[in-house]
Amino acid sequence: MTELRIEDEEACKLAAELVELTGDSLRLVVVTALRDEIGRARARRDRHDRIMAITREIAMSVRAPVTALAGR
């Protein structure tokens, strides 16, 4: 089994506060927090990927008419 050590004082205080607020175990609050953050990070990445795809699509549609006119 892999061991996770958190030696940062602020991280330990935050984790302890979350344990107190939720009544869950330290393991559960850490796992839940990590899952939640992974979900947010994936959502940000997916949103970024969609924006970039739309941007590329717009760029290609703008370029195509200009290219067609240049050939006249």
Backbone as ProteinMPNN parsed JSONL, in Angstrom:
{"seq_chain_A": "MTELRIEDEEACKLAAELVELTGDSLRLVVVTALRDEIGRARARRDRHDRIMAITREIAMSVRAPVTALAGR", "coords_chain_A": {"N_chain_A": [[0.838, -1.174, 0.0], [0.456, 2.263, -0.728], [1.756, 5.088, 0.91], [0.606, 8.222, 1.991], [1.933, 11.212, 2.834], [1.36, 14.189, 4.487], [2.927, 16.995, 5.08], [2.658, 19.648, 5.242], [1.668, 22.366, 7.125], [-0.627, 24.019, 6.808], [-2.182, 22.483, 5.022], [-2.706, 20.258, 6.62], [-4.201, 21.456, 8.671], [-6.422, 22.339, 7.223], [-7.446, 19.897, 6.312], [-8.056, 18.712, 8.782], [-10.015, 20.474, 9.682], [-12.01, 19.995, 7.79], [-12.582, 17.342, 8.374], [-13.674, 17.711, 10.903], [-15.919, 19.284, 10.282], [-17.425, 17.623, 8.581], [-17.523, 15.167, 9.808], [-16.504, 12.926, 8.765], [-13.947, 10.437, 8.049], [-10.399, 11.085, 8.04], [-9.148, 9.914, 5.832], [-11.351, 9.646, 4.092], [-12.163, 12.336, 3.673], [-9.913, 13.383, 2.394], [-9.741, 11.77, 0.074], [-12.228, 12.39, -1.088], [-11.955, 15.157, -1.499], [-9.828, 15.162, -3.326], [-11.001, 13.733, -5.466], [-13.079, 15.511, -6.115], [-11.603, 17.775, -6.928], [-10.217, 16.712, -9.109], [-12.398, 16.247, -10.783], [-13.21, 18.927, -11.255], [-10.886, 19.866, -12.543], [-10.845, 18.245, -14.834], [-13.221, 19.122, -16.027], [-12.518, 21.794, -16.571], [-10.432, 21.342, -18.392], [-11.846, 20.001, -20.446], [-13.655, 22.021, -21.184], [-11.835, 23.924, -22.113], [-10.745, 22.479, -24.271], [-13.036, 22.275, -25.911], [-13.482, 24.99, -26.494], [-11.124, 25.566, -27.9], [-11.48, 23.883, -30.121], [-13.736, 25.041, -31.305], [-12.643, 27.524, -31.894], [-10.659, 26.785, -33.75], [-12.336, 25.826, -35.768], [-13.731, 28.147, -36.495], [-11.578, 29.703, -37.383], [-10.767, 28.21, -39.611], [-13.044, 28.434, -41.216], [-13.039, 31.129, -41.779], [-10.641, 31.434, -43.125], [-11.012, 29.875, -45.431], [-12.848, 31.248, -47.296], [-11.225, 33.479, -47.93], [-9.015, 32.288, -49.115], [-10.269, 31.169, -51.329], [-11.047, 33.488, -52.736], [-8.581, 34.548, -53.372], [-7.685, 32.94, -55.377], [-8.984, 33.757, -57.662]], "CA_chain_A": [[0.0, 0.0, 0.0], [1.194, 3.513, -0.8], [1.494, 5.993, 2.026], [0.569, 9.635, 1.651], [2.292, 12.054, 3.977], [1.124, 15.615, 4.294], [3.742, 17.651, 6.089], [2.356, 21.073, 5.197], [0.815, 22.71, 8.266], [-1.924, 24.515, 6.338], [-2.932, 21.349, 4.475], [-3.17, 19.452, 7.761], [-5.267, 22.201, 9.343], [-7.602, 22.307, 6.359], [-7.983, 18.536, 6.357], [-8.643, 18.516, 10.11], [-11.252, 21.25, 9.716], [-12.993, 19.281, 6.983], [-12.968, 16.172, 9.182], [-14.56, 18.196, 11.968], [-17.176, 19.756, 9.693], [-18.192, 16.547, 7.943], [-17.602, 13.982, 10.652], [-15.921, 11.808, 8.015], [-12.56, 10.114, 8.383], [-9.377, 11.834, 7.31], [-8.994, 9.254, 4.541], [-12.488, 9.954, 3.24], [-12.17, 13.74, 3.246], [-8.826, 13.577, 1.43], [-10.142, 11.128, -1.178], [-13.331, 13.172, -1.652], [-11.407, 16.425, -1.984], [-9.06, 14.882, -4.536], [-11.957, 13.411, -6.541], [-13.755, 16.749, -6.505], [-10.662, 18.623, -7.677], [-9.998, 16.054, -10.405], [-13.594, 16.541, -11.578], [-13.132, 20.319, -11.7], [-9.779, 19.984, -13.499], [-11.303, 17.633, -16.095], [-14.221, 20.024, -16.61], [-11.781, 22.93, -17.138], [-9.734, 20.865, -19.583], [-12.843, 19.74, -21.487], [-14.14, 23.323, -21.645], [-10.747, 24.494, -22.914], [-10.679, 21.73, -25.529], [-14.178, 22.676, -26.743], [-13.226, 26.355, -26.962], [-10.086, 25.497, -28.925], [-12.076, 23.265, -31.313], [-14.576, 26.071, -31.92], [-11.725, 28.533, -32.432], [-10.078, 26.238, -34.987], [-13.401, 25.766, -36.771], [-13.96, 29.519, -36.962], [-10.394, 30.11, -38.15], [-10.795, 27.526, -40.904], [-14.135, 28.97, -42.035], [-12.64, 32.468, -42.209], [-9.558, 31.257, -44.079], [-11.487, 29.251, -46.666], [-13.298, 32.238, -48.283], [-10.098, 34.3, -48.347], [-8.233, 31.458, -50.029], [-11.053, 31.039, -52.562], [-10.993, 34.753, -53.423], [-7.209, 34.77, -53.845], [-7.495, 32.14, -56.589], [-9.721, 34.348, -58.784]], "C_chain_A": [[0.886, 1.241, 0.0], [0.787, 4.422, 0.347], [1.531, 7.425, 1.525], [0.889, 10.424, 2.91], [2.041, 13.503, 3.603], [1.848, 16.33, 5.42], [3.534, 19.159, 6.115], [1.337, 21.41, 6.289], [-0.57, 23.18, 7.825], [-2.785, 23.382, 5.79], [-3.491, 20.479, 5.595], [-4.307, 20.146, 8.495], [-6.556, 22.165, 8.522], [-8.263, 20.931, 6.382], [-8.668, 18.275, 7.696], [-9.955, 19.278, 10.24], [-12.36, 20.547, 8.93], [-13.48, 18.024, 7.696], [-13.979, 16.603, 10.247], [-15.923, 18.603, 11.402], [-18.057, 18.621, 9.184], [-18.423, 15.357, 8.863], [-17.056, 12.743, 9.957], [-14.493, 11.558, 8.472], [-11.617, 10.985, 7.557], [-9.189, 11.243, 5.915], [-10.111, 9.66, 3.589], [-12.487, 11.407, 2.782], [-11.067, 14.027, 2.238], [-9.212, 12.996, 0.078], [-11.243, 11.938, -1.859], [-12.824, 14.484, -2.227], [-10.615, 16.223, -3.274], [-9.979, 14.547, -5.709], [-12.661, 14.662, -7.042], [-12.84, 17.638, -7.351], [-10.343, 18.028, -9.038], [-11.183, 16.326, -11.316], [-13.577, 17.96, -12.11], [-12.037, 20.505, -12.741], [-10.163, 19.381, -14.851], [-12.314, 18.525, -16.795], [-13.539, 21.236, -17.247], [-11.076, 22.522, -18.425], [-10.707, 20.629, -20.732], [-13.387, 21.042, -22.065], [-13.095, 23.987, -22.534], [-10.658, 23.798, -24.271], [-11.819, 22.107, -26.466], [-13.973, 24.072, -27.316], [-12.187, 26.345, -28.075], [-10.628, 24.881, -30.219], [-12.945, 24.276, -32.044], [-13.71, 27.136, -32.566], [-11.1, 28.054, -33.737], [-11.11, 26.207, -36.111], [-13.675, 27.147, -37.358], [-12.793, 29.977, -37.824], [-10.39, 29.472, -39.528], [-11.892, 28.099, -41.799], [-13.816, 30.375, -42.528], [-11.558, 32.37, -43.279], [-10.044, 30.753, -45.433], [-11.99, 30.286, -47.675], [-12.164, 33.12, -48.797], [-9.247, 33.55, -49.353], [-8.958, 31.344, -51.372], [-10.997, 32.328, -53.367], [-9.609, 34.998, -54.031], [-6.971, 34.014, -55.16], [-8.191, 32.723, -57.804], [-8.857, 35.144, -59.704]], "O_chain_A": [[1.934, 1.268, 0.646], [-0.388, 4.506, 0.704], [2.394, 7.79, 0.726], [0.197, 10.312, 3.922], [2.456, 13.974, 2.544], [1.429, 16.275, 6.576], [4.154, 19.865, 6.91], [0.269, 20.801, 6.358], [-1.575, 22.779, 8.411], [-3.985, 23.326, 6.063], [-4.63, 20.019, 5.517], [-5.272, 19.498, 8.9], [-7.645, 21.982, 9.067], [-9.486, 20.818, 6.462], [-9.745, 17.681, 7.735], [-10.905, 18.779, 10.845], [-13.512, 20.515, 9.364], [-14.662, 17.685, 7.625], [-14.997, 15.946, 10.461], [-16.959, 18.293, 11.989], [-19.278, 18.651, 9.337], [-19.404, 14.628, 8.714], [-17.134, 11.639, 10.495], [-13.906, 12.368, 9.19], [-11.991, 11.539, 6.523], [-9.084, 11.978, 4.933], [-9.861, 9.978, 2.426], [-12.78, 11.685, 1.619], [-11.259, 14.827, 1.322], [-9.036, 13.647, -0.952], [-11.197, 12.151, -3.07], [-13.222, 14.878, -3.323], [-10.72, 17.023, -4.204], [-9.762, 15.024, -6.823], [-12.82, 14.853, -8.247], [-13.264, 18.185, -8.369], [-10.212, 18.761, -10.019], [-10.998, 16.607, -12.5], [-13.889, 18.19, -13.279], [-12.233, 21.225, -13.72], [-9.841, 19.946, -15.896], [-12.276, 18.671, -18.016], [-13.926, 21.664, -18.334], [-11.108, 23.245, -19.42], [-10.428, 21.012, -21.869], [-13.562, 21.165, -23.277], [-13.424, 24.544, -23.581], [-10.512, 24.457, -25.301], [-11.612, 22.247, -27.671], [-14.257, 24.311, -28.489], [-12.346, 27.036, -29.081], [-10.261, 25.325, -31.307], [-12.897, 24.361, -33.271], [-14.011, 27.601, -33.665], [-11.016, 28.805, -34.709], [-10.801, 26.522, -37.26], [-13.833, 27.296, -38.569], [-12.998, 30.575, -38.88], [-10.046, 30.126, -40.511], [-11.697, 28.236, -43.007], [-14.283, 30.77, -43.596], [-11.561, 33.143, -44.237], [-9.53, 31.172, -46.47], [-11.591, 30.214, -48.837], [-12.143, 33.471, -49.977], [-8.806, 34.129, -50.346], [-8.329, 31.416, -52.427], [-10.906, 32.265, -54.593], [-9.5, 35.599, -55.1], [-6.133, 34.424, -55.963], [-7.996, 32.21, -58.906], [-9.348, 35.695, -60.689]]}, "name": "protein", "num_of_chains": 1, "seq": "MTELRIEDEEACKLAAELVELTGDSLRLVVVTALRDEIGRARARRDRHDRIMAITREIAMSVRAPVTALAGR"}
